[in-house]
């Protein structure tokens, strides 16, 4: 795996906590930060995938007859509101 050097600005207390964790676990600060960022990225990607799955599931089925009646009723009411505002 290729590594790159970067500079980030962190709150001093966050860096101090990362250093304390590094000492306690006998790993480098770089490893602590890399593990934390890796975990954050994985969590974010899983959340995005879950959200997309939920959206896809919601739109997977076509409207049933009850949905169609509700939509028709809403269209009629919307038309009446628009006509009354003119």
N, C-alpha and C positions, 0 to 999 in steps of 0.2 A: 504494500500500500504506500502510495506517495504521501509524504507529509509536507505541509507548507507552514512557514512562519507567519504569524499574524500578531497584530497588536490590538488589544481591546481595552476599553476603559471599564473598570468595575468599581463598585462601592468598596471602600476599604474593609468594611466589616465582612462583606462577602468573600473577599480574598483571604482575610484572616481565618474565616471558617473553612475555606478550601484548604488552606495550609494546615490547619489543625486536623482535618480529616486525612490529609496526605500523611502527616506524621503518625496518626493513630493507626492507619492501615498500611504503613510502610510502602507507600507508592509516591511517585512524584506529583507535584502540583499539576503538571501537564496532563498526567494520566487521570487525575481527579476531574479536571475540567473537561477532558475528552469524554470520559464516561458520563458525566452529567449532560453534556451536549448531545451525546449519542442517545441517551435515554429520552431527552426532551424531543429530539427529532422523531424517534420511534413512536412516542406517545402522540405527537402531532399527526404523523402519517396514519396511525391507527384510527384516530378521531376523525380525520378527513375521510378515510375509507368507510368508517361506520356511518358517518353523516350521508355520504353518497349512497350507501346501501339503503338507508332509511328513506331517502328521497326516491330512489328507484322503486322501492317496494310500494311506496304510496301511490306512484303513478303506474304501477304494473297492470292493474286491472282497469277495465273500461267502466264508465259510470253505469250503475244498475238503474232499474226503472224508478226507484225512489229518488236517486240522484237526478235523473232526467226531469222528474216532476218538480223537484226543488229548483233546478236551474231555470225551468220554464217560468215558474212563479217569480223568481228573482228578476228575470228579464222583463216580465210584465210590469212589475213594480218599478224597475229602473226606467222603463219607457214612460210610465206615468209621471215619475218625478221629473224627468227631462221635459216632458210636454207641459207640465205645470209651471216650470221655471221660465218658459218662453213668453 
